[in-house]
Amino acid sequence: MLWKHVAYGTTLQMRYGLNIPTGGVCANPRTQGESAALAEAAGWDGIFLEDYLVYQNRQDIPTYDPWVSLAVMGLRTERILLGTEVTPVARRRPWKLARETVTLDHLSGGRLVLGVGLGSASDLDFANFSEQADCGPVRRALRWDGACLYRAAAPGSAVDAGSLGPNDVRELKRLVESLRGSLTGFDIVVGARKRNDDWEHERNLIRDLADAGATWWFEWVPPADEIEMRTAIMHGPLRIE
């Protein structure tokens, strides 16, 4: 994922974000606005929408447009960062995407974070519209302001084999420093999965990732009924400070 860096002063600390779906019974813009307001009240630092035309290749559930939802979310909040995680740019005209994101950034008072990716050629988003996905190297992301990466099941595979561990973060940190000269202005985002039941174990993992150089921890809230999703958001982040 390519990332717009947001500065928080001189103190390095872990930030906590939610990744919520754009598909399912609770993904309509009105409910997304309520989710963003709940997330801000619960102390999350950011809330980010997945970006699909066909949600996770599921044609049996509704899929909503993230840009409409983000506009509602921006009007319902004042502090929390908003964005996508991630938008496959190969699916969009860059100038149309630029106009949408600049408009949302102004609407939210400068709180938009644009996460972009390459997408997967196997997704219906691409397969049904004859789009091509270019599987470029990690170095492309390192030219931007941050990265949210996952481990691939095999070289060149789009199959997610899990989020990065502390050793992976250290390796990425070394690569960033070697190619950019320093980590200044670069975020390393990790997690992007559902919270495990053992919260203390999760906190220990987040602490190890922060020590390794990660700057954001993301939690994914999967599609569910409104009560279940609201409860997950209202738990708030597992802060280690």
N, C-alpha and C positions, 0 to 999 in steps of 0.2 A: 504494500500500500504506500502511496505517496501522500505526504502529510504536510499541512501548513503549520509551522511551528508557532506556538504561543508562549511568550515569555512570562515568567512568574517572579521576576526579581532575581536576586543572586543566590537564593537558597535552593539547592537541588532537593526535590522531594518527589515521592511517588504521587501520581494523580490517578483518579479512579473514574472509569467511564462505563456506561451501559450500552450494549448493542441490542437493539430490539427489532423485531421483524416487521416487514411491510406486507406480510401475508397473514391471513387468519381473521378470526372474529373480532379481535381487538386492534386491528391495524388500520382502521379508518382514521382520517385526519382528526376528527373531533376527539376520539379516544387517545390518539397520539399526543394531542395537546395536553390532555389531562395527565398522561404519563410523564410528560416533560415537567409539568408543574410539580408533580409528586416527587420526581427525581431531584429537582432543585431543592425542595423542602427537606428531603432526606439526606442531603449533603453530598450528592454525586457531583463530580467536576465536569462531566460531559455526558451527553446522550446522543447516540449515533444510530442511524437507520441503515438497514440493509437495502440494497438497490437492485431490484429484479423487475423484469417485465412479466415473467412467469415465476412465481415464488418457489424456489428450490425445485423447479421442474414439476410442480404440483398444479395441475390444471383443475383440480377439484376444490380448490380454496381460492377466495378472492385475493387479488394482489393490488395494492394501492401505490400511487405515485409518491415517492419520497419528497419531492420538491413542494408539493402542495402541503403535505404533512409538516415539513420543516417550517413553512411559513406560519402555520397555526402554532407550532411549538415556539417559534420565536416571539409571537405575540403573547403567549401565556407565561413567559419566563423573563427574567432580568439578568441573571448571572451565569447560568450554566452554559457551557459550550455545546454547539449543535453541529451535526454534520452527517456524512455518509461513511459507511464502513462495509464495503467500498463501492464506488461507481466505476464500472468498466468503461473507460473512455472510448474504446473501440466501437461501442454501441451508439455513441452520440456524436453529433456534430460539435466540434470543439467550441465554435463561436456561440452556439446556442447554450452549451453548458456554461461558458464564461458569463453570458448575460444572466442566466438563472442564478449562478452562485454569487455574482456581484450584487444582484438585487437582494438576495437573502442575507448577505453580509451587512448591507445597509439597513435592512429591516430589523435585524437582530442587534444592531449596534456594534458590529465588528466581532460577533461571536461565532461565525461560521468556520468550521474546519473541514476542508475538502479532502476526503480520502479517496484515492483512485487506484485502480488495479487493472490487470490485463483481461480478467474474465476467463471463463473456461469454454473452449470450443465445443464441449459436449452439452452445455446448457441449452435449453430450448430458446433462451434469449438470442443465441447466435444460430443454432442449427436451423430454426424455422425461418430465418431471414438471410441465410447464406452469408453471414458475417465471418470474418477471419480474426482469430486471436493470435497475437504475436507473443511467444513465450520468451521474452527478453531476460537478461541477467539481473542480479541484485544490484549491480552498479547503477542501473537506471534510477532506482529508488534513492540511492545515496546522493544523487544530485539535488534532491529535494530536502524537505525539512524533517523527515522522519520516516519510519517504516513500521508496519504491522505485518509480520511475516509468520508463516507456519512451516512445520517440517513436512516435506513431501514424502509420499510413500516410496518413491523411487526418483532418480534423476529425470527431470522433465515431466514428471507426473503432476496432475492437478488434484490428486487424491490427498486429502488432509490427513496427516499422520499424527496430529497433535500440536499443541502450542509449544513455543520455545522454552527450554529449561535454562537454568543459570549458566551452564557451560556454553549453550548456543548463544546466549546474550553476550557473554564475554568474547566469543569468536566474532560476533557481529560488531561489537564495540571496537575490537582491534582492526577489523576491516574498515570501519568508518574512519577511525583515526588515521589509518594508512592512506586512505584515498582523499580525505578532506583536511587532514592535518590536525583536527581536534573534533571533539563532540559538541562544541559550542553551537547552539541553535538547532540541534538534531535530537528528536525524540525517538525512543525505542519502545514500541507498544507491544505488550505481551498479553497472554490470556485468551480473550475472545471465546470463552466457553462458559457453560453453565457452572454455577458455584457447587462445589462438593458439599456433602452433609457435614464433614468434619471441618468446622470453621477455623479451629486452631491450627490444623494442618495447612489450611489455605493461607492463613496469616504467615506462617513460617515460610511457605513457598514464596509469597509476595515479598517478604523480607529478604530472602536469598536472591530473588530476581532484582530487587532494588540495589542490593550490594553489588550485584554483577554489572549494573549499569542501566537497567530498565527504568523508564520514566513514567510509563502509564501501565495500569492494570485494567483490562477490560473484562466485563462479565456479560455473557449472552443470556438473555431472557427468551426462552423458546416460546412459540405460539401456544397459548393456553386460554382458559376462560378469564374474564376480567378480574375476578377475585384473586386467582393464583398469580396473575401477572402484577397486579397492584401490590400484593404482599411481597413479592420478590423485590420490587423497586423500593418499597418502603423499609425493607431491612437496612438499607443504606450500605455504604462501602465498608469493607473489612480493613480499616486503616491500621497501619503499623506504627504511626508516629506516636 
